[in-house]
Amino acid sequence: MDIEIPKSEAHGDLATTIAMNLARPLKKPPRKIAEELVSEIKKYESPFEKIDIAGAGFINFTFKKEYLYKGLNRLLKEGYEFLKQDIGKGRKIQIEFVSANPTGPLHIGHGRGAAYGNALSNILKAAGYNVQKEYYINDAGMQVRLLGQSVYVRYQQLLGNDIPFPEEGYKGSYIENISEEIIKEVSNKYLDVSFGECSEFFTDYAYKRMLADISKDLQDFGVTFDRWQSEKELYQKTEGGAEESIVQDAIDELRVMGYIYEKDGAIWFRSTDFGDDKDRVIVKKDGEYTYFASDIAYHKDKLDRGFDAIVNIWGADHHGYIPRIRAVLRAFSLPEEKFKVILIQMVTLLRHGSPVSMSKRAGEFITLREVVDEVGADTTKFIFLTRRSEASLDFDIDIAKEQSSENPVFYVQYAFARIASIFRQAEKTDHRAQGTEHRQDVEFSVLKENEETLLIKKLLQYPIIFEGAAYAFEPHRITYYLQELAKLFHSYYNKHRVISDEEALTNARLQLCRAVQIVLQEGLHMLGVSAPERM
């Protein structure tokens, strides 16, 4: 049954379109089906005070107050367990995200992917999946070698050897920083030594240094991985060297099946047999493997590891890679329904309302580290998660630094901190210091204000929101929900006193505040954002 939470109170607390969905198979008008369903439901005792039929066949449900009070009591009794459901049943799912080339620092686009992948992992873990977070390291190929060459040339220049910089080389300040480190470590050992003679040293040193920085930036951003998969390792032969590498094994297997051919001195994968728009080169005429060759082996290896699903979180510019990876899975007769790609759209960074230009090649980009240092990891993550992945995002640094309702994460965190302040105040009144513990003797029927009813309804919606976020792989649903809950709470707080001379009402309101705090903390935890008690 398709259950929705109506946007307007006039349409009840829950709604369903099941009557319209059943109209075609039952060959009946949807309103007639809705009338029959409502008539059947009303024969039994239900938690609904009212059931209405609207329009062509929408069914709207309004809960009884007693049901809402029972639900609030259950939330308080069960705590965080009330808020999540075992959807995954222990199924193994791998989420590969960020996977930025270790040729420069992470920029804010990578940061959005990191926030999304981390939040999705948290949600799916809470939903009962066995989640593995993986980072794929592109440490083989031309881009990493170009990084090494860029550092090598800057090293030579710093030592006074005036040699030209590679036309496509990396020019950011980080190149000079790495070169200066190498000088401190090896002095002028490689002065006047050609790059060909020392390329392994400079390339390994540079990419490992960049990878260490990337790992540190992610860790400080609150994002860690269970596994870092090296592309280079996919080309290494198995122990003893008796067998081919994983990449060559995969190519050989495709060759046996007749999906590999040679043309113009290169080796091609016949991906058009499986829906791709053109065949793909996997080994160039100079004998160098393409990135696609390792992609073939890597995605086959993922499913060979026994995952029930593999999720790739890619930048939107990788859209064209999807059909070619699907072609690989079809060629190997692997279940392509286990393969899911989430594309992350661009982030436009604004300062004083104007876009900040970014160019990784020229080194003029704004790094994730710079943004986090300026506005904080919590704020950065929350703002990244305010929109669905396929929507572009404007990130205004000025708004992110505000402590006002314009700053969405401040607004939500302040609601949590405000409740903590209420509890500290309650502790000073002795017998009313019960807000932070579940109490069986609280009479919730005294919560008669409309704002209180709205708060309770919103709290009891969280499991539905969580389930939808888990099924749809959409963390932004929780972000939206938290902003709505915070808005309701701030409005309630500004209109009604929580601690008063009426003991029963005070205790009930303290428990209501505790329920709000539980849900806020759980939702923020799903997003990888902290819940501070003081702000």
N, C-alpha and C positions, 0 to 999 in steps of 0.2 A: 504494500500500500504506500502510495506517495503521500507523505505527511509534510505539511508546510507550517511555518509559523507566520501567521498573517502580519502584514505591516501595520494594519489598523486594528485598534481594539474593537471596532464595530463589527469585525469579522470573526470575533471569538479568540480563543487561545490557540487552537489548532485547526487546520483545514486539510481537506483531502480532495483530490481530483479523480478518485477511483471510479466514480460513476461514469465520467467521460472516457476513462481508459477502457471501461468494460462495454461501452456502447456498441462498438463494432463487433466484438466476438459474441455478445448476447443478442445483437440485432434489435436493440431497444433504445428509445430516447434516453439520454443520460439523466434527465430530471426524473423520469419514471423509475430508473434504477436507484437513484438517490432516495426517492420516497420509500421504496421497498427496503433499502438498507436501514434507513432511519427508523422505520416502523419496526423492523426486527430488533434493532439495538434497544429500543424503548421497552421491549418486553422483559428485559433483564435489568437488574440493578447495575448502575454504572456510575462512574465518578463525575458525570456531566450534569450540570445544572440546566443546560440548554443545548439543543442541537438544531441548527437552522440549515435550510437549503437555500442557496443563493444562485442567481443567474441561471446558466444552462445546466447546472448540476453540481456546483461546489457544495460540499458539506462542511459546515463550520461548527466547532465544538467549544463550549464554554464550561470550564471546570467549576465544581462546587467549592465553596470556601473551605469546607471541612477536608476535602481532598488536598487542597493546597497546603493546609496546616499539617496534614499527615506527611506530605512530601517534604516539607521543610524540616519536620522532626526527623525524618529518615536521613536527610542530607546531613543534619547535625550529628546524628548517631553514627552513621557509617563514614562520614568524612570524605576523603578523597576517593575512596572506593566507589562511592555512589556516583561519581562523575564520569567514570569510564566504563567501557564495555569490552569484553573479550571477543573482538572481531577476528583477530588473526589466528587464534587457536594454535599458537606456536609455530606457524608457517615461517619459513626462512625467506627473508627479503634483503637484497643488497641495494644500497643507495650509493651511487657514485656521483660525487659533486665536487665543485670547484675545479680540481684537475687542471689548474692554470699552468702553462708552460713555465718552467723555472728559469725564465730569461729576464725577469724583472719583478719588481714588487707587485703585490696584489692591488688592483684598482677597485673603485667602488662597485663596478659591475660584478667582479668576482665576489665582493662582499655580499651583494644581494643574493647570489647563488649560494653562498655559505650560510647565510641566515635562513634561507628557504630550506636547504637540505637538512640543516640541523633541526629546525622546527618540525619538519616532516618526520624525521627520525624519532624525535621525542614523542610525537603523536602516535606513530605506528607502534612504538615500544609500549606505550600506555594502552594501546588497543590490542595488545596480546601477540604482536609479531616478534619474531626473533630477527632483529635488525643488525646488519653489518654495514658500517659506514666506511667507504673506500675512496681513496685519492689515487688517481692514475697519474704517474709521473712521466711526462714526455722527456725522458733523459737520453733519447737517441735521436739521430737525424740532424738535419742541416741547421735548425734553429739553435740548438744547444751548441753546435760547433761555432756558429756565428757569434754567440755570446762569448765563448772562449777567445775567439779572434778579436772581438771588440776589447776585451780586457787586456789581451796581449799587446795590442797596438797602443792602448792608453798607458800601459806599463812602460813600453819603449819611449813614448813621448815624455812621460814624467822623468825618465832617466836621461832625457836630452836627445834621443834618437828621433829625428823628424821624419816619420814615415806616415803615409796617408791613411786616413781612417777608412774602413770598409764602407762602401756606398750605402749598403743596407744594414750597417752595424747599429748596435744599440748605443744611445748617446746619453742616457740619463746619468744623474750624479752618482747613482749606485755603481756605475762602471768604474768611475774614478776611485770611489771608496774601496772597491775590491782590489783595484790595481795598487793602491797605497798599502793595503794589507799585505799583498804579495811582496812588495818591496821590503817591508819590515821583516818578512819571514825569510826571503831568499836573497835580499839585496839585489845586486846586478848580475846574478848568476845567468840570466837568460838574455842579457843585453847583446844585441847583434846576432842572436840565435834566431833562425827562421822559425816562423810559426809551425811549419810542417814538422820540425824537429822537436818541438815542445808543445804541440797542440793538445796532447793527452793531459798534461799537467794543467794547462790554463783552462781547458774545458771542464775537467773534473772539479778543479778548485772553484771555478766560477759558479757552476750550476749547483754544487753542494752548498756553497755559501748562500746562494739565492734560495735554495730549498729550505735551509735552516731559518732564514728570515721569514719565509712564507709560513712555515710551521709555527714560528713564534707569534707572528701577527694573528694567525688563526686561533692559537691558544689564548692569546690575550683578548680575542674577540669572543671567547667562550665556545670555540668549535674545535673538537678533536676527532680523530679518525681511529677506527679499529685496525685498519690495514692501509699501508702505502704500497701500491703496486708499481714497480719499476718497468717501464717499457723495455729498457735495455735487457732486463732479465728474461724477457720473452724470447730474445734472440740467442740466449746462452744455451749451450747443449746441456743435456741432463748429466747427472753425476757419472763420471767415468768416460764421458764423451762418446759413448757407443751409439747414442741415438741423436736424432736431429733436435733442433730447438722446437719450442712450441709453435713458433711461427712457421717453420719449415714443415713441421708435421701437418699443420692445418692446410698448407698449400698442397702438399703431397696428397692429402686425402681428397681435396677438391679435384686434383689432376686425375686421380683414379676414377672419380665419378664423371669425368669428361667436361668439367667446368673451367678448365684452365687451358689457354692456348697462347701461342707466340705470334707476335706481329710487329714488324718494324724494329726488331731487335729487343722488344720489351715482352714481359709476361703479363697476361691479362686474365681477369676473372670475368666469366660470362654472366654478369649480374643482370643483363636484360632478360635472361631466361626466368627471372624471378621478380619482374616488375620494375626494375631500375630503368632510368631513361637512357642510360648508355653503359657499356662495359667499362670496367675500371682497371687501370694499371696497378699491378702490385709489385713488380720489379722493373725498374727503368732500364733503358738500354745500356747504361753505364754499370749495371749490376747492383745499384743501390735500391733498397727496399723503400716503398712509399709508406706514408703513415697508415694507409688503408690496410697494408699487409699485417701490421701489428694489431689493428682494430679487428681484423678477422679472427686472429688467434685469441685476442683478449675477450671478445664477447662469447666465443665458443667456450673458452675456459671458465667464464663466469657460470654458465649454465651447467658445465661439467662438474662444477663444485657443488651442485645440488641445491641451488637456490630455487625456491618456488616462484620468485619474481625478481627481475633486475630492473632498477630504475636509474636512468641517466638524467642528470640535471645539467642541461647545456645552455650556453648563450644562444640567443635567437638566430645568430648568424650561422649556427650549425644545423639549421633546418634541413638542408640538402643531404646531410649525412644519414637521416632516418631511413629513407628507402634503400640505401645501399647496405645498411646493417640488417634491415629486414631481409634483404636478398641473401645475405650470408646465412641467417638462421634458416631460411627456407632451403637453401642448398644443403645444409647439414641435417635437414629434417628435424630441426629443433623447434619446440613450441613457441612461435612468435608472440602468442598472447601473453607470454611471461615477460616480454620486453616492453617497457614503457619509457617514453621520453617526455620530460617536462622542459619546455623552453622558457628561459628567463629573458624578459625584454630589457631594454637599455635603461640606465639611470642617468638622468640629467641633473648635474649638480649645479645648484644656484647659490649665489652669494650676492646679497643686496638686490635680489630679484633678477640678476643677470646670469646667464649660463657661464660656467667655467669650462673652457675648452680642454680637451684631453687628447694626447697623442703619445702612445707608448713608445713608438720609434724615436721620437724627438726628445723624450724624457720630460714632456710638459704636462703629463697626466697628474691627477690628484690621487694619491694612494689611499687605500683603506686605512692605513695606519694614521695618516694625517687627519682623516675625518673622525676616527675613533678618539684620537688624542684631543680633538677639539670639542666634540659633543658627547663622547662617552659610548661605550659598547652597547648598553641597554637601549639608549635612544636610537642609535644607528640601526640595530636589529629590528626594533619595533617599527620604525618608519619603513624599512625595507619590506616588512610583512603587512603593510597596510593595503596593498593592492594585490590582485591576483597576478600570477606569474606572467601571463601573456599580455598584461597591460604595462605600458611604459610608466616610469615613475619619475616625478620631479622631487628632488631632495633639496629642500631649502635649509641651508645651514643656520640662517638667522632664526627661523621658526624653531628648529631643533634645539636651539640654545635657550629659548624662552621658557620661563616657568609660569605657564598660563594654560588655559583651556585650548589654546591654539596648538600646543605641543601635545600630541596624542598620548605619548608614553608618560609624560609628566602627569597628565590628567588621570590616567589609570593608576599609576603608582601612588599618587597623592590620595586617592580613595583608600588604598590599602593602609597607607601611613596614618590617614585621618582616623580610621577605625582603631589602629593601635593606640593612638592618642586617647580615644574614648575609653579604651580598656585601662589605660594608665590612670585616667581620671576616676574610673569606677573603682580601682583598687584603693583609692583614698576614702571610699564610703563603706568600707568593711563588708557588710552583708550583701552589697551589690557587686562585689568583685567576682562575679560568676560568669562573666561574658565569654571568657576564653575556654570554658569547659562545657560539655554537653550536659544539660539538666533535664531530667524526666518530668519535673514538677512545673514546668513553664506552661502557662495557658496562652496559646497563640491566638485564641479567639479575640483577645483584646486588641489585636492588630487590625483595626478597622479602617484606618485611613487609606484612601485610594492609592497613595504613593507606596504604602506598605504592601498592598495587594499586587501592585505592578512589580515591585521588587521581588516578591516571592515567585511570581510567575516567571520573571526573567531568570531567576536562579534555577528553577526547575527545567528551564529550556536548555541548560548547558549540556546535559547528556545527548540531546538531539543535535546540538551544534557540533559537539565533539564527534559524534558518529558520522555526521555529514562530512566533516573535515577529514576524517580517516578514510572514508570510502572514496572521496573525490580527490584526495591528496592535495588539499587546499588549506594551508595554515591560516590564510587571511580571514577565514570564517571566524576563527577564534579571536583574531585581532579586532574585527568589527564588533563581535559580541562584547568583548571586554570594554570597549569604548561606550557601548550602549549601557552596559551595567554600571559603569562608573558615572555616567551622566545621570542615571536614575538615582544612584546613591547620593551624589552631591546635591541633587535637587531635594531629595528627602531630608538630608542633613540640614540644609539651609532653611527648611520649613518646620521641622519638628525637633524637639529636644529628646535626645535618647535617654539621658539620666534626669529623672524628675522625682517628685515626692510620691508618685504612685508606684509602689513597689512591683506590683504584678506587671504593669506596663513597662517599667524600666527593665525588668528581667527579660520580658519578651523581646523588647527592642535590642537589648544587648545580644540576645541569641540570634536575632535577625542580622545584626551587624557581623556576628561571628560567621554566619553562613555566607554573607557577602565576601568576607575576608578569605574564607576557604576557597571559594570559587575564583576569586581574583588571583590568589596565589597559584592555584592549579593551572589556570589559563596562562599566566605569565611564565610559569615553569615550562609549559608546552612550547612557548615561543623562545625559550632560552633567556628570558629577561628576569631580573631580580625583583623581589618584592620588599622594598625597604620599610622599616617600621618608623623611621624618622626621615624627614626631608626638610 
